[in-house]
Amino acid sequence: SRCSEAVEGLHPQCHPSLAMWSSVAMAAVAYAAWWALRRKWRRGPGPDEVVVVTGCDSGFGLGIVRALLRDTGSCVVAGAVTDGGLRRLRELGPRVTAVEMDVTRDDHVDRAFRDVEASGKALAGVVNNAGVGVYGWAEIMPLERFEANLQVNLLGAVRVTKRALPLLRQSRGRLVTMGSLGGRVPSAFGSAYVPTKAALASFQDCVRQEVYRFGVRCSLVEPGFFATGMLHSAAETGRAASSAAASGGEDAALAAAYGSYAEKMKRTEGAVTATEKLNGGERGCEWVVGSVIDALTAVFPRTRYLCGVDANLLCLLHPFIPDFVWDIAQTYLV
């Protein structure tokens, strides 16, 4: 009959596109439900646990410590390298143990974790946040600046991670590392900084796979440009390094070939400041801090947290942009 033919005509087997879109809709609903449940499932850390955070003088590190005090019951061992940073941490209250921690020094890192062991508390998590940056052209930038970035951004995190892993295996804790958009999307003028973040991301991936069997969960947080003050500090370091290279007898033709460092830095600062505003200005840092807290407290943490409008947009588009287009943009537009 015509009715039976009409019903049969609606059968998914007769309409593969209907079956496909039904499957897509079901998958979307299942993913949304999983995402909602995942946001609700939380674990500690509690009063009998401690979290170690490096690089807490200001910026993300200080914000992470404050968020841990606000959102969890844990104690915090917070590392800093400046007197002002240590003072700010001590003012946060008795749950914070402020320690001088230069991540390039074995004795500083070891002392921080001895404090954890002496407390008798379980190590709930470690946040590798310490980092430095510098801007400049590879040909002109002194080799010492490359080495300094590697020592802090990569080897410092390796040093902290190696010291933490025995305790994290015992507690089935969390390892959270602060990466960067630069680790995924390299850019000119960042040749001393960007490679360290790419290497750090690879290191984190390797460790994550090695310790998964022990119940240790590892997350990489990859921010774009946020208003932490790091840009201006990096700019000053780069200016000093470039000036030192020039006074040390560097070929003046190099400076003429690449152009004025001050002018390039001014354009870079302008572009970065605009991006910081796009990411919410000073309040935008909560995006990154919240991602770290999620990585420490979610029952099912994500392995990567991409933070920032710029980071999400560039990582979406970058695979489809031909290299020559990216090269032209980096040469003439930034």
N, C-alpha and C positions, 0 to 999 in steps of 0.2 A: 504494500500500500504506500501512498504518498507520505503518510505519517511515519511509517517505519523507515522509509528512505531518508526522511528529514532527520530522524534521530540518529540513524547510522551515519549520516553526513557530518554529525557533530562529534563523532567518536574520535578521540585523540589519535588513533591509528590512521584515520583518514586525513587528519590535519596535524602533521608533524610540528608545524609552527605553534599550534595551540598547546601541544604537549611540552614543547621547549619553553614557552613563556610561563606555563604553569610551574615547571620545574624551577625556573629562575625566580618566580615569585615565592615559592616555598623556601628556596635557599635564602632569599633575602629576609623573609620572616624569621627563619631559624637563626640567621646571623644576628639580626636585631635583638632577638630574645637572648641569645648567648651574650651579646655585648651588654645588655641591661643587667643580666645576672652577674656577669663578670665584675661590673662596677660595684656591686653590692657585696661580693664575697671578699672579706678582708681578714687579715691575720695581724696580730701584734703590730709592732713590737711593744712589749709591756715593761713594767718597772724592773723586772728581773733580767732585762736585756739591754744591750748597749749598741749604738751605731757609731762607727768611726767615719768622720767626714774630713777630707783634706781641702786645703785652699779656702779657708773660711774667713779671710781678712775682710772681704766685702763681696758684693755681687751675688752670684748664685750660691756660693758656699754659705755665706751668712744667712741668706734667705732659707736655705735648706735646714739649717740648724733651728731657726725660728719656727719653721713649719713642723719639724719633728717635735718640738716642745708643745706646739699648739694642737697637733693632730694625733699624737701618740703619747704613750706613757713612758717611753724609753729614756734612758740617759744617753748623753752624747759626748764622745771624745772628739773635740773639734781642733783641727790643726791650723795654725797661722804662722806667719813669718815676720810680722811687723808688731811693734809695741802697741800701736793703735788697734790692730786687729785682735790681739790677745786681750786688750782692755775691754773692747766691745763684747767679746765672748764671755768674759767673766761677769759682765754686768747682766747677763741673761739669766743668772740664777744658779742654784746648787746642782741642778741636773746636768749642767754643762761642765766638763773638765776641759779647760783650755790648755793646749800644749803647743810649744814651739815645734813645728814639724816642717822642716825643709825636706821635701821628698827625694832630693838628690843625696841625702845623707843616711847611711844605714843606721847610725846611732839614734837619730831623731825618730825614724820610723819604728825601730825596735822598742824605744822607750814608750811610744804611744800604745803599742800593743801589749807591752808589759803592764801598763796601767789597766788595760782591759782584763788581763789575766788575774791581776791582783784584786780586782773588784769582785771576782767570783761570779760575775754575770755572763750570760751567753752572748756571743757576738751575733747580733741579729742581722747586721749588714755593714757593708763598707761602700762609701761613695768616693770614687776617684774623681775629684773635682779640680785639684790643683793644676794650673796651666799658665803658660806665658805665651805672648805673641810678639811678633815684630813684622813690620812691613818693609819691603825693599826689593830691588832687583837682584837676582841671583849672582850676576857677574860682579856687582859692586859690593854686595853684602859680605862682610868678613866671615870667614869660616867659623869663627868663635860664636857667632850668633846662631848659626845652624846647630852647632854642638849644644849650645845652651837650651835651645828649644827641644832638642832630642832628649837631653838629660831630664828635663822637667816633664814634658808632655807625654813622652813614651816611656823612658826608662824609670821615671819616678812612679808612674802607674804600675809598671812591672814590679818594681821593688815593693810597693805597698801590697799589691795583689799576692805576691809570693809569701809575704809575711802573714797575710790574712787567711790564706786558703786552709791551713791546718785547723784553724778555729772555725771557719765557715763550714768545713766538712762535718765537724762535730755538731754544729747547731743547725745544719741544713739552711744556712742563711742566704743572704742576697749580696750580689756584687753588682754595683751600679757604676758605670763609667761615663764621664762627660766627654762625648765626642764633639763633632762639629759638622755643620753643613759642608764645610770645606773638605771634610774627609770623603765626601761623595762627589762634590762639584768643585774641582780645582780652579783657581783663578790666578792670573798674573799678579805680581807684586806680593804674593804670599808664599813664595817658594821656600822660605825658612820655616813657615808655620804649617801650611796645609799638609805637606807630606807626613808630618808627625801625627796628625789626626787620622789620616788614612791608615797609617801603620797601627795606630792605637785601635782603630775599629777592627782590623784584622786580628790583632792580638786578642781582643775581647771575644771575637767569634770563636777563635781556637780554644780559649779557656772555657767558654760556655759549653762547648761540646765535650771537653775533657771532664768537667765536673758535674755534668747532668746526672750521671749515675749515682752521685752522692746526695741528690736532692738540692744541691746548690743551684739557684737560678740567677742568671746573669742578664743584665739589660744595658743597652747602649742608648744614651740620650743624645740626640743630635740637634742642637739649636741652630737657628739662623742668627741674624744679628739682633741682639737685645741690648738695652741700655744698662750695661753693667760697668761702664768706665774702662773696660779692657782696651777698646779701640784707641782711646787717647793715651793710655799707658804704652801701648804698642807703638803708637806714632812717635812718642818721645824717644823710646828705645831705638827705633829705626833712624830717627834724625841724628841721634848721638853716634850710632854705628856708621852712618853714611859720612858724617863729618869727620870721624876718626879715620875712615878709609881715605878721605880726600887729603887730610893733613898728613897721612902716612905715606904720601907720594903716589897715590893712585893716578893712573893716566887721566889727565883732564879731558882727553878725547872721549872717555867713557861717559863722563857726566854730560858732555855735549851731545853724545849719541842718544842717551836715554832721556835727557831732559832734566828739568829741575825736580829734585825730590820734594821740595816744599809745595810746588804746584800740583804734582801728582798726589801727594798726601792730602792736600786741600780738597781735591776732587773726590778722593776716596772717602774722606771724612764726611763730605756732603752727601754722597750716595748712601753711606752706611747710616748716617743720622736720619735720612728720609726713610730708610728701611726699618730702623728702630721705631719710628713713629707708626709705621704700618703695622708693626707687631705689638702696638699698645704702649709704647714709651716705657717709663719705669714700671708701670703696672703690668706690662707684658711679661716681665720676668716670672710672674706667678705661673705662666704656662709651663716654663721649664721646671720650676720648683715643684709644681704639682705632678709633673711626670716622674720626677725622682721619688716623690712620696708614693705614687702609685706603684712604681717598680719595687719599692721596699715593703709595701703593705698588701698588695693584691695577691689573692690566692693563686691566680693565674696571670703573672705579669707578662707584659709584652717583651720581646727580645730587643725591639728597637722603638724608640719614641722620637718621631720627627717633629720638631717644635718650631713654629713660626710660619706666617703666611709665605714669606720668601722661601723658606726651606721646602715647604710642601709644593709650592708652585714650580720651583726650579728642578726639584727631583722628579716631578711629573714630566716636565718638558725636556730636560737635558738629554735623555736618551734619543730624542727625535731631532735634536738640533745638530746639523753637520758640524764637524770640527772647524771647518774653515769659517763658518758663520760665527762660532764662538770666538775664534781667534780675532776676527775683525772687530767684534763687539768689545773684546778686552783691550784691543789696541787703540781704538778710536772713540769709544763711547764712555769709558770709565776713566 
